Amino acid sequence: MEVKTNVTVIMTIEDKAIDTLAKHIAEQVSIALKPIIPPVITPIAPVTGSILRLSEIVMRIGLSRSTIYRRMSEGTFPHSIKLGERAVGWHYADIKSWEESRPS
């Protein structure tokens, strides 16, 4: 009888461990499957003399990255300035004057 009791106790411990693990996995899966809500980005008014990055310009004027670079090569959009090895930006004043020169 002692063997049966020990086996029952071991099986109960294993069952509880499996049950706990299954609940944990179900929790993690339900967390992972929840829809991701993007953060709300509030535009910040740039200070005169500041540098705007590409993502800020895209949000501000509504042109895509490729359109901006195409228009730069055509000479119809202000040229970027090199900020680092892999970073560029645009002078706020250049973008503002370009915006003001656009037909409404």
C-alpha positions, 0 to 999 in steps of 0.5 A, spaced: 500 500 500 505 504 501 507 504 494 500 506 491 500 512 496 507 514 494 505 513 486 499 517 488 502 523 491 508 523 486 502 523 480 498 528 484 505 533 484 506 532 477 499 533 475 499 540 479 506 542 476 503 540 469 497 544 470 500 550 473 505 550 467 499 549 462 496 555 466 502 559 465 503 558 458 495 560 456 497 566 460 503 568 456 499 566 449 493 570 451 498 576 453 501 575 446 495 575 442 492 581 445 492 587 439 498 592 440 495 599 440 500 604 437 502 610 442 499 616 440 505 621 437 503 628 439 507 633 434 512 638 437 513 645 435 520 645 432 524 651 435 527 655 429 534 653 428 533 646 430 534 639 426 528 635 423 529 628 422 526 624 416 520 621 421 518 628 423 518 630 416 514 625 413 509 626 419 509 633 418 508 634 410 505 627 408 510 625 403 513 618 403 521 617 404 522 615 397 518 621 394 522 626 399 529 623 396 526 623 389 524 631 390 531 632 393 535 629 387 530 633 382 532 640 386 524 641 388 525 639 396 531 642 401 537 638 401 539 634 408 545 635 412 549 629 414 549 628 422 553 622 423 555 616 419 548 614 418 544 619 420 541 625 416 537 631 418 534 637 415 534 645 417 527 647 420 527 653 417 529 650 410 523 645 411 518 651 413 520 656 407 519 650 403 512 649 406 510 656 405 512 656 398 508 650 396 501 652 393 495 651 397 
